[in-house]
Amino acid sequence: MTQTTSGKADMKLFWACFIALVATSFVFGVRANTIGELQNSFNLSESQKGAINGAGMWPFALSIIFFSLIIDRIGYKTVALFAAG
């Protein structure tokens, strides 16, 4: 972590990551809470319900894997500056 002029560690990147993780978990929670209503409204089978939930999980998991490989190559600082700008 970098030190600011007041001597405290600069926590901007930490808080940005923390907020992003909270937002992501909120979306997963909303999806988990609404799937039962979707099942009742559209007469979905358990298999269809699983396919709908899986459609939201695979892109997230694959993006974490592939983007982590890219980030390791170009560096976290570059990505953080790009994301903040």
C-alpha positions as CSV (number, residue, x, y, z in Angstrom):
1,M,0.0,0.0,0.0
2,T,1.1,3.5,-0.7
3,Q,1.4,6.1,2.1
4,T,-0.3,9.4,1.8
5,T,1.2,12.7,3.2
6,S,-0.7,12.2,6.5
7,G,1.1,8.8,7.0
8,K,-2.0,6.7,6.6
9,A,-2.2,3.9,4.0
10,D,-4.1,4.8,0.8
11,M,-7.1,2.5,1.0
12,K,-8.9,3.6,-2.2
13,L,-8.3,0.5,-4.2
14,F,-9.3,-1.7,-1.2
15,W,-12.6,0.1,-0.8
16,A,-13.3,0.0,-4.5
17,C,-12.8,-3.8,-4.6
18,F,-14.8,-4.2,-1.4
19,I,-17.8,-2.2,-2.9
20,A,-17.5,-4.2,-6.2
21,L,-17.7,-7.5,-4.2
22,V,-20.7,-6.3,-2.2
23,A,-22.5,-5.3,-5.3
24,T,-21.8,-8.6,-6.9
25,S,-23.0,-10.6,-3.9
26,F,-26.1,-8.4,-3.8
27,V,-27.0,-9.5,-7.4
28,F,-26.4,-13.1,-6.6
29,G,-28.7,-12.8,-3.5
30,V,-31.4,-11.1,-5.6
31,R,-31.2,-13.9,-8.2
32,A,-31.4,-16.6,-5.5
33,N,-34.4,-14.9,-3.9
34,T,-36.4,-14.3,-7.1
35,I,-35.9,-17.7,-8.8
36,G,-38.7,-19.3,-6.8
37,E,-41.2,-16.6,-8.0
38,L,-40.0,-17.1,-11.6
39,Q,-40.5,-20.8,-11.2
40,N,-44.1,-20.3,-10.0
41,S,-44.9,-17.6,-12.6
42,F,-43.6,-19.5,-15.6
43,N,-44.1,-23.1,-14.5
44,L,-40.4,-23.9,-14.7
45,S,-39.0,-27.3,-13.9
46,E,-36.1,-27.8,-11.5
47,S,-33.9,-28.4,-14.5
48,Q,-35.0,-25.1,-16.2
49,K,-34.5,-23.3,-12.9
50,G,-30.9,-24.7,-12.7
51,A,-30.2,-23.6,-16.3
52,I,-31.3,-20.1,-15.5
53,N,-29.1,-19.9,-12.4
54,G,-26.2,-21.4,-14.3
55,A,-26.5,-18.9,-17.1
56,G,-25.7,-16.2,-14.6
57,M,-22.8,-18.1,-13.0
58,W,-20.7,-19.3,-15.9
59,P,-19.9,-15.8,-17.4
60,F,-18.9,-14.6,-14.0
61,A,-16.7,-17.5,-13.3
62,L,-15.1,-17.5,-16.7
63,S,-14.4,-13.7,-16.6
64,I,-12.7,-14.1,-13.3
65,I,-10.4,-16.8,-14.7
66,F,-9.6,-15.1,-18.0
67,F,-9.3,-11.5,-16.7
68,S,-7.0,-12.6,-13.9
69,L,-4.6,-14.0,-16.5
70,I,-4.7,-10.7,-18.3
71,I,-4.3,-8.7,-15.1
72,D,-1.3,-10.7,-14.1
73,R,0.4,-9.8,-17.4
74,I,-0.3,-6.0,-17.4
75,G,-0.3,-5.4,-13.7
76,Y,-2.8,-4.4,-11.1
77,K,-1.8,-0.7,-11.0
78,T,-2.6,-0.3,-14.7
79,V,-5.9,-2.0,-14.4
80,A,-6.8,0.1,-11.3
81,L,-5.9,3.3,-13.1
82,F,-7.9,2.3,-16.1
83,A,-11.0,1.3,-14.0
84,A,-10.8,4.5,-12.0
85,G,-10.5,6.7,-15.0
